[in-house]
Amino acid sequence: MGLENGESSMKEPLLLHHAKKTRSLKVVFLTTFVAVLGSYEFGSCMGYSAPVQSAITKELHLSIAEFSVFGSILNVGAMIGAITSGRIADFMGRKGAMRISSGFSITGWIAIYFSKGALLLDIGRLLCGYGIGIFAYVVPIYVGEIVPKDVLGGLAALNQLMIVIGASTTFVVGTALEWRILALAGIIPCLIQLLGLNFICESPRWLAKVGSEKEFYSALKRLHGDDEDAVSHEANEIQDYLETLEHQSNATMLDLFQTRYMHSIIIGVGLMMFQQFGGINGIYSFSSSKIAIIAFASIQIPITAVSAFLVDNCGRKPLLLASSTGTFLGCFIAAISFLMKEHNLLQQWVPLLVLSGLLIFVGSFAIGMGAVPWVLLSEIFPINVKGAAGSLVNLEHWFGAWAVSYTFNFLMDWSPSGITILIHHKNNVHFWCIQEFGQLLLFLSTKLCQKLKEEPWKKYKLPSILQVHNFYHFQIKLFN
């Protein structure tokens, strides 16, 4: 009898601790959901131009150059947002930055709705771009500062999942809605987020940094519930972090090019360059075929959801390797299909090969190269350079997105011999370019991943410029 009472008394604290942790995780999940509505808005803005291309071009009488500006100026606004996002988030707080971002996005969508010509259309798109440029910085930062470490990888990948859901939803809904109504639909996640921000707490790390001690402990209690041990542990950890930060001078952009930071910078900038110059934004921005749009949407969401689970269970390196291999294979299949088209080989198989190649490319991108680089960026940079390095990498990311999305339509117009039945005027020149980037991506990412460990302080050795040059020109000779 006494033994049973002893066991019961031991189980009660464990059950109570489990119940407290469950309640605190519910608060964390709800808070994270409100934050990643910004990521959903990000995806909506990115996916808007593809399904409305023909309707806007026809109604507003836009030329290819004018619509290319409309499609790509989003990234120009995002570059400006990326440059200013760090200061806004530090001055206004994480919630304040999200409010500002939602405000710019709403204003941009309204401008697009009332557009009668290219000018107001571009202004609206630029404002949306500025909004998502701030979202791209502040949402991962906020999630990383409120989420427990044991679920951080999965919830950090939720950022990318919501981007994909936003883009995919806009893709599919855009095939049925008129373009002005679709613009109004883009306001909905911003309004929900603005409402939700009133019910979630500010980042405890930011509150501690600005000296708001009372609000700091209140935020920790909301996130951890009645678990005093967790609150105390988190408070001590944040105070240690801030003390460490005080003893280190904040780095400027020029400081990033010092030898001690060079390895982390090369990996961060390199992964973002590979992510963008693989051509993903060209496919996202201008895929106007309904079949292709629905196919892309249906494959992206489940694969990105799987990636959110695998990023903590399989590690970063295997996902990058698998993703790089898959994007290479998808590009290669698409390139071969256009080669077959030009030489009149197996014409009945060409449409299926194009679709298969693109789906493999999009699916492979979603499982690794889409989300993992963002997760790594929060892990590889030393504390004192995170702000400057984050701004640099974000700027490079948006510049790559702009370069790809702006030149895509010109490449289509230059060589419109692609398979128009699946993706409107996708051209062989563009896919050969994507294929070469895909092969270079595979080679360099493999070299990076051979040295890339889960611990961010490890040193990395990159392939030499000569190796890259020889590999690239070997591929050109092989396929020419």
ABEGO torsion letter per residue (X at the ends): XAAAAAAAAAAAAAAAAAAAAAAAAAAAAAAAAAAAAAAAAAAAAAAAAAAAAAAAAAAAGBBAAAAAAAAAAAAAAAAAAAAAAAAAAAAAEAAAAAAAAAAAAAAAAAAAAABABAAAAAAAAAAAAAAAAAAAAAAAAAAAAABBAAAAAAAAAAAAAAAAAAAAAAAAAAAABBAAAAAAAAAAAAAAAAAAAAABBBBAAAAAAAGBAAAAAAAAAAAAEABAAAAAAAAAAAAAAAAAAAABBBBBAAAAABAAAAAAAAAAAAAAAAAAAAGAAAAAAABABAAAAAAAAAAAAAAAAAAAAAAAAAEAAAAAAAAAAAAAAAAAAAAAAAAAAAAGBGAAAAAAAAAAAAAAAAAAAAAAAAAAAAAAAAAABBAAAAAAAAAAAAAAAAAAAAAAAAAAAAAAAABAABBAAABBGBBAAAAAAAAAAAAAAAAAAAAAAAABBABAABBBBBBBAAAAAAAAAAAAAAAX
